[in-house]
Amino acid sequence: MNPNFPGMVWVPSGQFEKGSNVYPEESPIYSATVSGFWIDETEVTNDEFAKFVWETGYQTEAETGLISNIQLNQLKLNVPGAVVFQKPKEDLKSNSSFDWWNYVPGANWRHPDGPDSSIEGKGSFPVVAVSYMDALNFARWKGHSLPTEVEWELAAANGSQDNANTWQGEFPYLDEGKDGFVGISPVGCFAKNKFGLYDMIGNVWEYTADPWTEDKTLDKRKYHTIKGGSYLCSPNYCKRYRAQAKQPQEDQLASNHIGFRTIKRTHFNTIKKLKEKL
């Protein structure tokens, strides 16, 4: 870390093999080169997001209800809220995600599991139930950016599912909590990766700056790429607790298993100074 960028870690310029063949959307595998950047050591926490809200008066999209143009399973989402994971009954035995994902009015970053839930005492937990625009506005307030997919994947290199908050047991019925947590964990509870970053794999998915272009049926103006998997990823259902994993997420649809972290690029300033000398 550097005193000029507290809470951030330097990821040096490098070349790596991006992508995998585990899921179709992760293909092709190709060599990518990335310029160095600073990145948050952990996911942005509730305390950090609360400071942003306090200083700016910002209201998230899940609080303001600006999601009337989105439909989920033919349900119009015109009441403020967010999507919340809720365990289905064990005798249901269904493979439909609509059996464990529910749109809950009143769910937002302050009440991520519904209006009766609270983040009191959870300041060190990653902020969730925020939209892509919420994450982007926080990053801009900090003078930072959201990472591109390639930057994020480089930073997550050498991330291990053995040192991450994921689901143990039969998803979605039983999380045995063998890693010490059932549900989201506070940031920084598992081992760092080789760059000194926590929770790049598991815990909560993280937004990137890249629109989703893998599925041509989805409007890339309304979807962005999320990376890294979450505490809901399990061997029997979703093997996306890997650096290469990615999924699309509706820009305005907040969920209680998606958060983010920010980056600070300094090479642009270096290029600017070089040009000024010419």
Summary of the structure (lengths in Angstrom):
residues: 278
radius of gyration: 18.5
end to end distance: 32.0
largest distance: 71.2
contacts: 857
relative contact order: 0.20
helix: 19%
strand: 23%
